[in-house]
Amino acid sequence: MERRVGTVSRGIRCPIIREGDDLADIIVENVLEAAKSEGFDIRDRDVVAVTESIVARAQGNYASVDAIAQDVKNKLGGETIGVIFPILSRNRFSICLKGIARGAKKVVLMLSYPSDEVGNELVSLDQLDEAGVNPYSDVLDVKRYRELFGENRHPFTGVDYVQYYSDLIESEGAGAEVIFANHPKEILNYTKKVLNCDIHSRERTKRLLKKNGAEVVCSMDDILTAPVDGSGCNEDYGLLGSNKSTEEAVKLFPRTGKCMELVLNIQKQFLDKTGKHVEVMVYGDGAFKDPVGKIWELADPCVSVANTEGLIGTPNEVKLKYLADNDFKELSGQALKDAVSARIKEKKEDLVGDMAAQGTTPRRLTDLIGSLCDLTSGSGDKGTPVILVQGYFDNYTS
């Protein structure tokens, strides 16, 4: 019988994961139980994706605010430090800022505007236009910011992040000064010791700071790259990708080496138990942007922490619309189907530059599949931290 369904993404319910749990066994068991319960089979090239949150939890990869404070003090001197370009997030950054402030006598907080790196707005573009402010050249202090724009609360959280971050710094006994600017070098008018907190532009920011005379520059991936007093750590990403765990601790991004061990273990178990070769990945945030809230979802340093070899690369697909409207525009019905199917079967292994591939999504497989998985699992109470994607590598002829 001809298959009538293409890609299917299923959220797999699992027990609540705790530190020390055998995650590979739990994942394989629950996917197989779901297949039995729902009446589907595991197939070759299915994708089993695991959210980074449960991986880090099983690893016990946590760090206290005190550990953050100690590492910041050791690396930046414990006096006045510049903290620049953080995202506006209670979950992602507030506890990190708490530790940073605890490790300094004064924090000069420099916020990018009109929005942070992932799209959270401090002010709107319309407000900037009305005020005649150029965010590329104008540097504002809090007094001027308030005169021009007043109080601006985040549309979803209702938080005035300027006040919230200032209060948080001062609650840790540090002095707080807030400025608004978009060129990294502006912070050097206040201090030569800087922690840049941007995610995807961090290497450029560090380069510009060093070029313009910074004495010490760390980015978030330089903090907690090794344990502090027995804390968790992340050798590759430090504090990047961390989330609030409690008011005094963060859950760090899972450690990459252990993630690779996990995905290979899961892949082997499926092969041993089903005879099927599945692909496996550990995923964080998806890589997509909300057109209404204007928030770019990717606050993690990457979408895929670790993945099996079959998920490396980009899609190699022809555009059905292009074939139907151009190469086979005179055909219809079964003749059109046969012609398109034949073209798919004979397509080259690399379609880069081929007109028949124009309009297909030019993104990595891990970013595409990770985004699908993030949307499927959600971040709330669905209880499905494992996603099974089937049929992703099928095409019109499958």
SEDRENNU-753861 format. One record per residue (C-alpha): x, y, z negated; residue in one letter. Coordinates in steps of 0.5 Angstrom, whole numbers, plus 500, padded with zeros to 3 digits. Layout:
BEGIN
px py pz r
X Y Z A
...
This chain:
BEGIN
px py pz r
500 500 500 M
503 507 502 E
505 511 496 R
500 517 495 R
504 520 489 V
511 524 489 G
514 527 483 T
511 525 476 V
514 528 470 S
512 525 463 R
513 527 456 G
515 521 452 I
513 522 444 R
518 520 439 C
519 520 432 P
522 526 428 I
529 525 429 I
534 526 423 R
542 526 422 E
545 519 423 G
539 516 427 D
541 512 433 D
538 516 438 L
540 512 444 A
536 506 441 D
530 510 440 I
530 514 446 I
530 507 450 V
525 504 446 E
520 509 446 N
521 510 454 V
520 503 455 L
514 503 450 E
511 508 454 A
511 505 460 A
508 499 457 K
502 503 454 S
501 507 460 E
502 502 465 G
508 504 469 F
514 501 471 D
521 504 471 I
525 505 478 R
531 506 480 D
533 513 480 R
528 515 475 D
531 521 470 V
531 520 463 V
532 527 460 A
533 529 453 V
532 535 449 T
539 538 446 E
535 540 440 S
534 532 438 I
541 531 440 V
544 536 436 A
540 534 430 R
542 527 430 A
549 529 431 Q
548 533 424 G
551 539 428 N
549 545 423 Y
553 551 420 A
551 555 414 S
551 563 415 V
557 563 410 D
561 559 415 A
559 564 420 I
561 569 416 A
568 566 414 Q
570 565 421 D
568 572 423 V
572 575 418 K
578 570 420 N
578 572 427 K
576 579 427 L
579 582 420 G
573 583 416 G
573 591 417 E
569 595 422 T
567 590 428 I
563 592 434 G
558 587 436 V
555 588 443 I
550 586 448 F
546 581 443 P
539 578 446 I
533 580 442 L
531 574 438 S
529 572 431 R
530 565 433 N
537 565 437 R
541 571 434 F
538 574 427 S
541 568 423 I
548 569 427 C
548 576 426 L
547 575 418 K
553 571 418 G
557 576 422 I
555 582 418 A
557 578 412 R
564 577 415 G
565 585 416 A
564 591 412 K
561 595 418 K
558 593 424 V
557 598 430 V
551 594 434 L
551 596 441 M
545 594 445 L
544 594 452 S
538 598 455 Y
533 598 458 P
533 590 456 S
537 585 454 D
541 580 458 E
535 575 458 V
530 581 460 G
527 582 453 N
525 590 453 E
527 595 449 L
524 601 453 V
521 600 460 S
524 603 466 L
518 608 467 D
520 610 460 Q
527 611 462 L
525 615 469 D
520 620 465 E
526 621 460 A
531 622 465 G
536 617 462 V
541 614 466 N
542 607 463 P
549 606 467 Y
552 612 464 S
548 615 458 D
550 613 451 V
545 614 446 L
545 614 438 D
539 612 434 V
537 619 433 K
537 620 440 R
533 614 442 Y
528 615 437 R
527 622 440 E
526 620 447 L
522 613 446 F
520 613 439 G
518 606 436 E
518 600 441 N
516 593 439 R
517 587 443 H
510 585 447 P
510 578 444 F
513 578 437 T
511 585 435 G
518 586 432 V
522 593 433 D
529 590 434 Y
533 596 433 V
530 597 426 Q
530 589 425 Y
537 588 426 Y
539 594 422 S
536 592 416 D
539 585 417 L
546 588 417 I
545 592 411 E
541 587 407 S
548 583 408 E
552 589 404 G
555 592 411 A
554 599 414 G
550 599 420 A
551 604 426 E
547 602 433 V
548 605 439 I
545 604 446 F
550 603 452 A
551 598 458 N
559 599 459 H
563 595 454 P
568 600 454 K
564 605 450 E
564 600 443 I
572 602 443 L
570 609 441 N
568 606 435 Y
572 600 433 T
578 596 437 K
575 589 434 K
569 587 438 V
565 581 438 L
561 580 445 N
555 577 444 C
552 576 452 D
552 569 454 I
552 569 462 H
557 575 463 S
561 574 457 R
568 573 461 E
567 579 465 R
565 583 458 T
572 580 455 K
576 582 461 R
573 589 461 L
574 590 453 L
581 588 454 K
583 592 460 K
580 598 456 N
585 597 450 G
581 593 445 A
585 590 440 E
581 583 438 V
576 581 443 V
572 574 441 C
565 572 444 S
560 568 441 M
564 561 444 D
570 563 440 D
566 563 433 I
565 556 430 L
569 552 435 T
572 548 429 A
569 546 423 P
569 551 417 V
569 548 410 D
566 542 413 G
561 545 418 S
559 543 424 G
562 546 430 C
562 546 438 N
569 546 441 E
566 549 448 D
560 553 446 Y
561 556 439 G
555 559 437 L
552 560 444 L
546 556 444 G
545 556 437 S
538 556 434 N
535 558 427 K
535 552 423 S
533 555 416 T
534 563 413 E
541 560 411 E
543 556 417 A
543 555 425 V
543 548 429 K
549 549 434 L
549 546 441 F
550 539 441 P
558 537 442 R
559 536 450 T
563 529 449 G
558 526 444 K
553 528 449 C
557 524 455 M
557 518 450 E
550 518 449 L
548 519 457 V
552 513 459 L
550 509 453 N
542 510 455 I
544 509 462 Q
547 502 460 K
541 500 456 Q
536 501 461 F
540 497 466 L
541 492 461 D
534 491 459 K
530 493 466 T
535 492 471 G
534 499 474 K
539 504 475 H
537 511 472 V
540 518 471 E
540 521 464 V
541 528 462 M
541 532 456 V
538 539 457 Y
537 546 454 G
533 552 456 D
530 551 463 G
533 556 468 A
527 560 470 F
524 567 469 K
517 569 467 D
514 575 472 P
510 578 467 V
514 578 460 G
520 579 465 K
524 574 460 I
529 570 463 W
529 563 460 E
536 561 460 L
539 563 453 A
543 557 452 D
550 557 456 P
548 552 461 C
542 548 463 V
545 541 462 S
550 539 457 V
551 533 460 A
549 528 465 N
550 522 469 T
554 522 476 E
548 521 480 G
545 528 478 L
551 532 480 I
550 536 486 G
544 540 490 T
538 538 494 P
539 535 501 N
533 536 504 E
529 539 510 V
524 544 510 K
517 540 512 L
514 547 514 K
520 549 519 Y
520 542 522 L
512 543 523 A
512 550 525 D
518 549 530 N
521 543 532 D
514 539 533 F
509 545 533 K
506 541 539 E
505 535 535 L
499 533 530 S
496 527 527 G
500 521 527 Q
505 523 532 A
507 529 528 L
508 525 522 K
512 520 525 D
517 525 528 A
518 528 522 V
519 522 518 S
524 520 523 A
528 527 523 R
528 526 515 I
531 519 516 K
536 521 520 E
538 527 517 K
545 529 515 K
549 528 509 E
550 535 508 D
545 540 511 L
549 546 509 V
548 551 514 G
543 547 518 D
536 551 520 M
532 545 518 A
534 546 511 A
533 554 510 Q
528 556 505 G
529 549 501 T
531 551 493 T
539 553 493 P
540 550 486 R
544 545 482 R
540 538 481 L
541 539 474 T
538 546 473 D
532 544 477 L
530 538 473 I
532 541 467 G
527 547 468 S
522 542 470 L
523 538 463 C
523 544 459 D
517 546 462 L
514 539 461 T
517 538 453 S
515 546 451 G
518 548 445 S
513 547 440 G
509 542 437 D
508 537 443 K
512 532 440 G
515 530 447 T
523 531 446 P
524 526 452 V
522 527 459 I
521 521 464 L
522 524 471 V
520 519 477 Q
520 520 484 G
524 526 484 Y
529 523 489 F
523 521 494 D
521 524 500 N
516 524 505 Y
518 517 508 T
518 514 501 S
